[in-house]
Every structure is written in C-alpha cells, then in structure tokens.
Amino acid sequence: MNLPTTTSGKLNSFRDFCRKAWALTKPYFQSEEKWKARGLLLAIVVLNLAAVYMLVLLNEWNRVFYDALQEKNQPVFWEQLGRFTYLAFAFIIIAVYRFYLTQLLEIRWRAWMTAHYLQRWLSNHAFYKLELARYATASGEQATPDNPDQRIQEDLNLFTTYTVSLSMGLLNAVVTLLSFVGILWGLSGPFAFTVGESSFNIPGFMVWMAVLYCAVGSLITHYIGRPQIKLNFLQQRYEADFRHHLVRVREYSESIALDKGEAVERVQLDTRFSTVLGNYLTLIKKQKNLIWFTNFFGQAAVVFPFIVAAPRFFSGAIQLGQLMQIASAFGRVQDSLSWFVDNYSSLAAWRATTDRLTSFEESFQQLAQAGRAQSAIYSVASGTNNTLDAEDLTLSLPNGSVLLSGLSLHAEAGDSVLLKGPSGSGKSTLFRAFAGIWPFSRGRTSLPPDAMFIPQRPYFPNGTLRDALAYPQPAGSYTDEALRQALDDALLPQLKQRLNDEDAWGQKLSGGEQQRLAIARVLLKKPKWLFADEATSALDEAAEKTLYERLIAQVQQAGGAIVSIAHRPAVADYHSKRWELEKLPEGSPALYQLKEKVA
C-alpha cells in the first residue's frame, strides 16, 4: 500500500535532514582526530549507560524504602538510607564526568570544524568569490549564503552542541525505555474488562497507557511546534543582518558623521531590528503555544500513573513501595517516550542550523565546480619571463554582461603603463583578472613573478603599526630601521616612532595617510612589478609627484614595470604607454574595447 503523499513527503524530508546532518558530522569522526573523537564519544555513551543503570537501581531502592516506611521497619529504613548515600554519590560522579566529557567533545569538535571551514573559506579566494556571487542571478535573488562569519562563529557552535546533546539524549531515552519498560510491564499487571458478554485482559496495561499517552503528545507537539523550524532559520539570518549593519556603521563612522547620515542609519538599523523583533515575537508566540501544551503534558504525567494504579493499591493488590516503584518506572518510560515532546524546540533550532550549514557547505562545492570549469577556460600563470601577457582575454560582470572581449596585451620590464577609461569600464576588473581572482574570465594571462597590487581601498589589520605595514608578511621579517625608512620615504615621518602602537589603522588614519601607508608597503617590499589602482587619488599634487617618482624609480631599479589606474592628468606624465578603454556601440560583443597608445 502506498503512503499518502503528505506522509511520503514528510519521510523524505526526514531522510534528507538525516543525510545533511550525517554529511556534516562524518568528516570530524574520520579526520586526523578521529581516535580522540571516537574515544570521547565512547566514554560519553558508557557514562550514559551507567547513568541509566543507576536509575534502575534507584527505582528498585524506591520499592524497598517505601515498603519499609509502610511496615514501619526501622532497621531496613536506615539501611536503605545508607544505600541511597552511595547510590547518589555514584550517580553524581557519573553526571559530573558525563557533563565534562560532553563539553570537551563539543569544544574539540567545534575547534576542528572552525579550522576546517576557515581553511576552506580563506583558500582559493573563496571569501571573495562568495561575496561576488551573492547577487549574481539576473533576478536579484541571493545566490549564496548570507553572512559567512555567522556560519563559522555561531552556527558551528550551535550544530556541535545540538548534535551531541540531542543524540546523547536520544540514546539515553532509548536505553532508559528498554531498561524500564520490562520493569513497568511486570509491575503494572493486567487490566481486565468486559464488553457485553466478552471479557478482555490487557497485560502490561501501564506500558500501553504510557505509549498511548506519549504518542498522542508527540503528534500534538509536532503539529503545534512545526512552524518553529522556519522561524528559527529566519531568526538567525535576521540577527546576522542586523549585526552586520552595526559593524558597517562602526567601520564607516567618519564618512557617516561627515555626511550627517545618522538619521538614515538609524532608520536602516530600526528597519533591520524591526525585522528581528517581528520574527522573534512570532517565534515566541509559537513557543508559548508549545509550552502551554508541554507543561500541561508534563504536569498530567506526574499524577497519571497514580490514577491508573490507585485501584490496585486501594484494593490491597500492591503495597506503597510497589505503587511508588510503578510511578517511578512509569515516569522513566514516559520521559523516554516524551523525548520528542521535550526537545521539540531544540530539534527545530538544530534543523535550522543544519540547513544553514548545509547551504554553506554546498556553496563551497559550487565554487569548487565553478573553479574547475573556470580553469578549463581561463588560466593565470606566474610567468618565468619578466613580462605581463594576456591572450584572448574576455571579462564579464556577475550578471553576464561582457565588459571586454578577445583582449590581448603585452607589457615588459621598463614599461610604465597608464590604464584609462570611464568609471565602470572595467579597469579594476582587469587588474583582478591579472591577479587571478576574477571568476568571470576567459582566456589566458601570464603574471610576472614578484608582482604587487595596491587596491583602491587598502586593507590594514587591527594591531600594531608594524604588522599593518608588513602585512601579509610577519613584521619580524623586517628590521625596525627598514620599517621606519619605508614610512619616511612614504611621507609618514610622524608614524616612525609608533611601530608598536596598536590601533584600528583603517579607521584611525585619513584617506591620504592610508594611501601613503600602502605605498610604504611597496617601498618596504620592493617588488619588481607594481599594479596601482588610484593609489594617490587622496594626495595633494606635490605628495603625488614625490611618491610616483619614488615608486617608478623603485620598480625600474628592481628591473620591473608599473601599471597604473588614475584619472588625474598629472599622473599620465609618469607613464610612457597608455591602455585606453572606449565605449562600444549597442549590439557589440562587449561593452568596451581597449586601445593601446603611446603617451
């Protein structure tokens, strides 16, 4: 018989979720840390089994202790109190080490997954390509996961925590159920009743009542709590968007202050927080509905076994000790069968986190596939010749528009080339293609060895000035004298005595100072080839003249060349060759063409 479509769909959804969770879990337990991970997991499993065994012993203790109270048997009463002392002490030891080892497994697993995903995110320019691909679809829909920082910082932590706690909780529930269902079956006795002239006898009646009670509770819980899965997913996303915009306000604080944009940013932040708040209010309303039911369900479970077993107790069929043992065993069976009810909110959050990490994982796989396809149509070689070459180079935008088509270029040592063109014509994109980081390229380029790029917005890590200047090499690779000389040559003598100062240099320094610090890097590292993208746009003419003369002298002395992007006419005087981008008519195979001219 075929299952109904809705049931079949739910089963497929459950299988799909299990596949995703296992795909995220398996790598750690097959990694170089697999024996430590498996050993910790085995120890936690053993401790969970030991904890269940202690509960079985305590259940038996209940019967003997309460029978002693009913019979007023003082020696047995004191004996059982002594027995309870060592049982409780053993249970405490097991609980403490189970908690400690569980936390240890979670943090080690998180550390491994964090290192694993950081490595993948920072390899092959994945962090850059993910940002480019976010709005690559023509429809404007987001093509890749949002907020990779949240995936790595928060979602990995949630995933490892939920996976360990829920899986061990499920194991504990199953073992507890198997351990106590036999006890409850033997204690509950049969239930006899008559319908008409027919008599019926149900053995293990309390067990069947527990199963029925929890089955109904689980179905109602799923019906009430199902919307939480999507709401948890959206909550994590909206929180990350709100946090990201707060960071942007901090990063661009000076520009916002100069533009008097506080009111606009307040509206933007209020809008994002309203989304956070609205989704959260919807989530807590759904959680409130679930808590109404789960609390009613839990409180009813306290008295339910007494109500069912009371007739046998009052008839004298069982003693107080057996009644308490039945209640305890029923509680354990009911707790085990109610695992789904009790953990529904956590399961919803776990599924949302798993879905987010799965989409993050899939984005890396898509990048790898795109990279393999890209390598078949585009190659960047670190040439052995001291030349820059491009053959049949085609550059496109993320939306598919072709910027340049069939481009061939050549530059050699001693050249000084100025790349000119209207804003948005692809000048910086051509630099990205030379560097091998632009994923929407076809053809072949050969980048000379020992090349260095100065982007429009240079990056400076927070920390000491010496680290910002030497980036990405270790500051220890250079002497203090060399670092100070580079600052002096870049017209930053005021910073020479601040090498050990720590600051957010990308925010602390003015635009002109940042450009001079980027030039100081070049003068410190002395590359043969230099690609400068608007490297002096924030400088006055006198500083620009001095620094361009020093940059050209440095690359010529090193036996290389310089390729610049600049709009200022004065910069053209320092270059002997021009590559100019010109707009093509509508219907052309590309938006622009490049023409080579002699200055």
C-alpha positions in Angstrom: 0.0 0.0 0.0 1.4 3.4 -1.0 1.7 6.0 1.7 -0.2 9.2 1.4 1.6 12.0 -0.4 1.9 14.1 2.7 3.3 11.2 4.8 5.7 10.2 2.0 6.9 13.8 1.7 7.5 14.0 5.5 9.5 10.8 5.4 11.6 12.1 2.5 12.1 15.4 4.4 13.2 13.5 7.5 15.6 11.3 5.4 17.0 14.4 3.7 17.6 16.1 7.1 19.4 13.0 8.5 21.6 12.9 5.3 22.5 16.5 5.8 23.3 16.1 9.5 25.4 13.0 8.8 27.3 14.7 6.0 28.2 17.5 8.4 29.1 15.1 11.3 31.1 12.4 9.5 34.2 14.4 8.5 35.3 15.0 12.1 35.0 11.4 13.1 37.0 10.4 10.1 39.6 13.2 10.4 43.1 13.1 11.9 41.5 13.5 15.3 39.2 10.5 14.8 40.6 8.3 17.6 40.3 11.1 20.2 36.8 11.9 18.9 35.6 8.3 18.9 37.2 7.7 22.3 35.4 10.7 23.9 32.1 9.6 22.2 32.5 6.0 23.5 33.2 7.3 27.0 30.1 9.5 26.9 28.0 6.6 25.7 29.3 4.4 28.5 28.6 7.1 31.1 25.1 7.5 29.7 24.5 3.7 30.1 25.9 3.8 33.6 23.5 6.7 34.5 20.6 4.6 33.2 21.8 1.6 35.3 21.9 3.9 38.4 18.3 4.9 37.7 17.3 1.2 37.6 19.0 0.7 41.0 17.3 3.8 42.4 13.9 2.5 41.1 14.4 -0.8 43.0 15.5 1.3 46.0 12.2 3.1 45.9 10.2 -0.1 46.4 12.3 -1.3 49.3 12.4 2.1 51.0 8.7 2.9 50.8 7.7 -0.7 51.8 9.9 -0.1 54.9 8.1 3.1 55.7 4.7 1.4 55.3 5.7 -1.5 57.5 7.5 0.8 60.0 10.6 -1.3 59.6 13.3 0.9 61.2 16.4 -1.2 60.5 15.5 -1.5 56.8 14.8 2.2 56.7 18.2 3.2 58.0 19.9 0.5 55.8 18.2 1.9 52.7 19.2 5.5 53.6 22.8 4.3 53.8 22.4 2.5 50.4 20.9 5.7 48.9 24.0 7.6 50.0 26.5 5.6 47.9 24.0 5.3 45.0 23.5 9.0 45.0 27.3 9.6 45.3 28.0 7.3 42.3 25.3 9.0 40.3 26.8 12.4 41.0 30.2 11.2 39.8 28.8 9.8 36.6 26.7 13.0 36.0 29.7 15.3 36.5 32.1 13.4 34.2 29.3 12.9 31.6 28.9 16.7 31.5 32.6 17.3 31.4 33.4 14.9 28.6 30.4 16.1 26.6 31.5 19.6 26.8 35.1 18.5 25.9 33.8 16.7 22.8 31.7 19.7 21.8 34.5 22.2 22.0 37.0 19.9 20.3 34.6 19.2 17.5 33.8 22.9 17.2 37.5 23.8 17.1 38.1 21.2 14.3 35.1 22.4 12.3 36.1 26.0 12.7 39.6 25.4 11.5 38.2 23.3 8.6 35.8 25.9 7.4 38.2 28.8 7.9 40.7 26.9 5.8 38.2 26.5 3.0 36.8 30.0 3.3 40.3 31.6 3.1 41.6 29.2 0.3 41.4 30.0 -3.4 39.8 33.4 -2.7 36.6 31.7 -1.7 35.7 34.5 0.8 36.0 37.0 -2.1 34.1 34.8 -4.7 31.2 34.2 -2.2 30.7 37.9 -1.9 30.7 38.3 -5.7 28.3 35.5 -6.2 25.7 36.7 -3.6 23.8 38.7 -6.1 24.9 37.0 -9.3 21.5 35.9 -10.5 19.7 38.1 -13.0 16.6 38.1 -10.9 18.5 39.6 -8.0 17.8 36.7 -5.7 20.5 35.8 -3.3 22.6 33.0 -4.9 24.8 32.1 -2.0 24.6 32.0 1.8 24.4 35.3 3.7 26.8 36.2 6.5 29.6 33.5 6.3 31.0 35.0 9.5 27.9 33.9 11.4 28.0 30.4 9.9 31.6 29.9 11.2 31.2 31.7 14.5 27.7 30.9 15.7 26.2 28.1 13.6 29.2 25.7 14.0 28.9 26.2 17.8 25.1 25.5 17.7 25.5 22.5 15.4 28.1 20.7 17.6 26.2 21.5 20.8 22.8 20.4 19.5 24.2 17.3 17.7 26.0 16.0 20.8 23.3 16.9 23.3 20.3 15.6 21.2 22.0 12.4 20.1 23.1 11.5 23.6 19.7 12.5 24.9 18.0 10.2 22.4 20.4 7.4 23.3 19.7 7.9 26.9 15.9 7.9 26.2 16.1 4.6 24.2 18.2 2.8 26.8 16.0 4.1 29.6 13.0 2.9 27.8 14.5 -0.6 27.2 15.6 -0.8 30.9 12.3 0.3 32.5 9.7 -1.0 30.1 10.2 -4.5 31.4 10.1 -3.3 35.0 6.8 -1.4 34.3 5.4 -4.4 32.4 6.0 -6.7 35.3 4.7 -4.3 38.0 1.6 -2.9 36.2 -0.3 -6.2 36.0 -3.1 -7.0 33.6 -6.2 -4.9 33.0 -9.4 -6.9 32.7 -12.7 -5.5 31.5 -15.9 -6.8 30.0 -17.8 -5.6 26.9 -21.2 -7.3 26.7 -20.7 -10.9 27.2 -17.0 -10.8 26.2 -14.1 -10.5 28.7 -10.8 -8.9 27.8 -7.5 -8.9 29.5 -4.7 -6.5 28.6 -1.3 -7.5 30.0 1.2 -4.7 30.8 -1.6 -2.2 30.9 0.6 0.6 32.3 3.1 0.2 29.4 0.4 0.6 26.8 -1.0 3.6 28.6 2.4 5.2 28.6 2.8 4.5 24.9 -0.6 5.9 24.0 -0.1 9.0 26.3 3.2 9.9 24.7 2.2 9.1 21.1 -0.7 11.5 21.3 1.5 14.1 23.0 4.2 13.7 20.2 1.7 14.2 17.4 0.1 17.3 19.1 3.6 18.7 19.8 4.7 18.3 16.2 1.5 20.0 14.9 1.9 22.9 17.3 5.7 23.3 17.1 6.3 22.8 13.3 6.4 26.5 12.4 9.4 27.0 14.7 11.8 25.3 12.2 11.4 28.1 9.6 11.2 30.8 12.2 14.5 29.7 13.8 16.2 29.7 10.4 15.0 33.2 9.7 15.8 34.5 13.2 19.5 33.5 12.8 19.6 35.2 9.4 17.9 38.5 10.6 20.1 38.7 13.7 23.2 38.4 11.5 22.0 41.0 9.0 21.4 43.4 11.9 24.8 42.7 13.4 26.4 43.2 10.0 24.9 46.6 9.6 26.1 47.7 13.0 29.6 46.7 12.1 29.3 48.7 8.9 28.3 51.8 10.8 31.3 51.4 13.0 33.7 50.9 10.1 32.3 53.9 8.2 31.8 56.1 11.2 33.7 59.0 9.9 32.0 59.1 6.5 28.6 58.8 8.1 29.4 61.6 10.6 30.7 63.9 7.8 27.5 63.2 5.7 25.3 63.7 8.8 23.8 60.3 7.9 23.0 59.3 11.5 19.2 59.6 10.8 19.4 57.4 7.7 21.5 54.8 9.5 19.0 54.9 12.4 16.2 54.2 10.0 18.2 51.3 8.4 19.0 49.8 11.8 15.5 50.3 13.1 14.2 48.6 9.9 16.5 45.6 10.4 15.8 45.4 14.1 12.1 45.6 13.5 12.5 42.5 11.3 14.4 40.8 14.0 11.8 41.8 16.6 8.9 40.9 14.4 10.2 37.4 13.6 11.2 36.8 17.3 7.7 37.8 18.5 6.2 35.4 16.1 8.6 32.7 17.3 7.9 33.2 21.0 4.2 33.1 20.3 4.7 29.7 18.7 6.9 28.7 21.5 4.3 29.9 24.0 1.7 27.7 22.4 4.1 24.7 22.6 5.0 25.5 26.2 1.2 25.6 27.1 0.9 22.0 25.9 4.2 20.6 27.1 3.7 21.9 30.6 0.2 20.5 30.7 1.5 17.3 29.3 4.3 17.1 31.9 2.1 18.0 34.9 -0.5 15.5 33.9 2.2 12.8 33.7 3.0 13.3 37.4 -0.4 12.1 38.6 -1.3 9.9 35.7 0.4 6.7 36.9 -1.1 7.1 40.4 -4.6 7.5 38.9 -4.2 4.3 36.9 -2.5 2.3 39.6 -4.7 3.6 42.5 -7.4 0.9 42.3 -4.9 -1.9 42.7 -3.3 -0.1 45.7 -6.6 0.6 47.5 -7.7 -3.0 46.9 -4.6 -4.2 48.6 -3.1 -5.9 45.5 0.1 -3.8 45.8 1.9 -2.0 48.6 3.0 1.6 48.8 6.5 0.6 47.8 5.2 -1.1 44.6 3.0 2.0 43.9 6.0 4.3 44.2 8.1 1.9 42.0 5.3 1.8 39.4 5.1 5.6 39.4 8.9 5.9 39.1 9.1 3.4 36.3 6.1 5.0 34.5 7.9 8.3 34.8 11.0 7.0 33.3 9.2 5.3 30.4 7.0 8.4 29.9 10.1 10.6 29.9 11.8 8.4 27.4 8.8 8.3 25.1 8.3 12.1 25.6 11.9 12.9 24.4 10.4 14.3 21.1 7.9 16.4 23.0 10.5 17.8 25.5 13.1 18.5 22.8 11.0 19.9 20.0 12.3 23.4 20.2 15.9 22.2 20.3 15.2 19.9 17.3 13.7 22.9 15.4 16.8 25.0 16.1 19.1 22.1 15.2 17.3 21.6 11.9 17.5 25.3 11.1 21.2 25.4 11.9 21.9 22.2 9.9 20.1 23.7 6.9 22.2 26.9 7.1 25.5 25.0 7.4 24.4 22.6 4.5 23.8 25.6 2.3 27.2 27.0 3.3 28.8 23.6 2.5 27.1 23.5 -0.8 28.4 27.0 -1.7 31.9 25.7 -1.3 31.1 22.7 -3.5 29.6 25.0 -6.1 32.7 27.2 -6.0 34.9 24.2 -6.5 32.9 23.1 -9.5 32.9 26.6 -10.9 36.7 26.7 -10.3 37.2 23.5 -12.2 35.1 24.8 -15.1 36.9 28.2 -14.9 40.3 26.5 -15.1 39.3 24.9 -18.4 38.6 28.3 -20.0 40.9 30.7 -18.0 44.4 30.3 -16.7 46.8 32.6 -14.8 50.4 31.6 -14.9 53.2 33.1 -12.8 55.5 33.5 -15.7 59.2 32.9 -15.7 59.6 35.8 -18.2 59.7 39.3 -16.8 56.6 40.2 -18.8 52.9 40.7 -18.5 50.8 39.0 -21.2 47.1 38.4 -21.9 45.8 36.3 -24.7 42.2 36.2 -26.0 41.0 37.6 -22.6 37.3 38.1 -22.0 35.9 39.7 -18.9 32.3 39.6 -17.8 30.3 41.0 -14.9 28.5 38.7 -12.4 25.2 39.4 -14.3 26.7 38.0 -17.5 27.4 41.3 -19.3 30.6 41.2 -21.3 33.0 44.1 -20.4 35.9 43.2 -22.7 36.2 40.5 -25.4 39.2 38.9 -27.2 41.7 41.2 -25.5 45.4 40.7 -26.0 48.0 42.7 -24.0 51.8 42.8 -23.5 54.0 44.8 -21.2 57.6 44.2 -20.4 60.3 45.3 -17.9 60.9 49.1 -18.1 57.4 49.9 -19.2 55.2 52.4 -17.3 51.6 51.9 -18.4 48.5 54.1 -17.6 45.2 52.3 -17.8 42.4 54.9 -18.5 38.7 54.7 -19.1 35.3 55.9 -17.9 34.2 54.9 -14.4 32.7 51.4 -14.5 34.5 50.4 -17.7 36.4 47.5 -16.1 39.8 49.0 -15.2 39.9 47.5 -11.7 38.3 44.3 -13.0 41.2 43.9 -15.5 43.6 44.2 -12.5 41.6 41.5 -10.7 41.9 39.3 -13.8 45.7 39.8 -13.8 45.8 38.8 -10.2 43.7 35.7 -10.9 40.9 36.5 -8.5 38.1 37.5 -11.0 36.0 34.4 -11.6 34.1 35.7 -14.6 37.1 35.5 -17.1 38.1 33.5 -20.2 41.4 33.3 -21.9 44.9 33.3 -20.5 47.1 35.7 -18.6 50.8 35.5 -17.5 51.6 37.5 -14.5 55.3 38.3 -13.9 56.9 37.0 -10.7 57.3 39.3 -7.8 54.2 41.4 -8.5 52.3 43.6 -6.0 48.9 45.3 -6.1 47.8 48.5 -4.4 43.9 48.3 -4.4 41.7 51.4 -4.2 40.9 50.6 -0.6 44.0 49.1 1.0 43.4 46.8 4.0 45.2 47.2 7.3 44.7 44.6 10.1 43.9 45.9 13.5 47.0 45.6 15.7 50.4 47.2 15.8 51.5 49.6 13.1 54.5 47.3 12.2 52.0 44.5 11.5 49.9 46.8 9.3 52.9 47.9 7.4 54.4 44.5 6.8 51.1 42.7 6.0 50.7 40.0 4.9 54.3 39.0 5.8 55.3 38.8 9.5 56.6 42.1 10.9 59.6 40.2 12.2 60.8 39.7 8.6 61.9 43.4 8.5 64.1 45.4 10.8 62.9 48.4 12.6 65.2 50.5 10.5 63.7 49.2 7.3 60.2 49.8 8.6 61.0 53.4 9.7 62.7 54.1 6.4 59.7 52.9 4.4 57.4 55.3 6.4 59.9 58.1 5.9 60.0 57.5 2.2 56.2 57.4 2.0 56.0 60.8 3.7 54.8 59.4 7.0 57.6 60.5 9.3 55.1 61.2 12.1 54.4 57.4 12.4 58.1 56.3 12.6 58.0 56.2 16.4 54.6 54.4 16.6 55.6 50.9 15.3 54.4 49.2 18.4 51.2 51.2 18.9 48.1 49.1 18.5 45.0 50.6 16.7 42.4 50.2 14.1 44.6 51.8 11.4 42.0 51.5 8.7 39.8 53.9 10.7 42.4 55.9 12.6 44.3 57.2 9.5 42.9 59.6 7.0 42.4 58.5 3.4 45.7 60.2 2.3 47.6 58.6 5.2 46.2 55.2 4.3 47.3 55.6 0.7 50.8 56.6 1.9 50.9 53.6 4.2 50.0 51.3 1.3 52.8 52.9 -0.7 55.2 52.4 2.3 54.5 48.7 2.0 55.6 48.8 -1.6 58.8 50.7 -0.8 59.4 48.3 2.1 59.0 45.1 0.0 60.5 46.4 -3.3 58.5 44.3 -5.8 59.6 44.2 -9.5 56.1 44.8 -10.8 53.5 47.1 -9.4 49.8 47.5 -10.2 48.5 50.7 -8.6 44.7 51.3 -8.7 44.1 55.0 -7.8 46.9 54.7 -5.4 47.4 58.5 -5.0 43.9 59.8 -5.5 43.6 61.3 -2.0 47.1 63.0 -2.1 48.0 66.6 -2.9 49.9 67.1 -6.2 53.2 67.6 -4.5 53.0 64.4 -2.5 51.7 62.5 -5.5 54.6 63.7 -7.6 57.2 62.7 -5.0 55.7 59.3 -4.3 55.1 58.4 -8.0 58.7 59.3 -8.8 59.9 57.0 -5.9 57.6 54.2 -7.0 58.8 54.3 -10.6 62.4 54.6 -9.5 61.9 51.6 -7.2 60.4 49.3 -9.9 62.9 50.3 -12.5 65.8 49.7 -10.1 64.3 46.3 -9.4 64.1 45.6 -13.2 60.3 45.6 -13.5 57.4 47.8 -14.5 54.4 49.8 -13.2 50.8 49.7 -14.4 48.6 52.4 -13.0 44.9 53.3 -13.0 44.4 57.0 -12.5 42.0 59.8 -13.5 44.3 62.8 -12.7 46.1 64.2 -15.8 49.3 64.8 -13.9 49.7 61.0 -13.3 49.9 60.5 -17.1 53.2 62.3 -17.1 54.9 59.4 -15.3 53.9 56.8 -17.9 55.2 56.1 -21.4 52.3 53.9 -22.6 48.5 54.1 -22.3 45.8 51.5 -22.4 42.5 53.3 -23.0 39.1 51.7 -22.6 36.5 53.1 -25.0 32.7 52.5 -25.1 31.4 50.3 -28.0 28.1 50.8 -29.8 25.0 49.0 -28.7 24.9 45.4 -30.1 28.7 44.9 -29.9 30.0 41.7 -28.4 31.4 43.7 -25.5 30.7 46.9 -23.7 34.2 48.3 -24.1 37.3 47.9 -26.2 40.9 48.6 -25.2 43.3 50.6 -27.4 47.0 50.8 -26.8 48.6 54.2 -27.3 51.9 55.8 -26.8 51.9 58.7 -24.3 
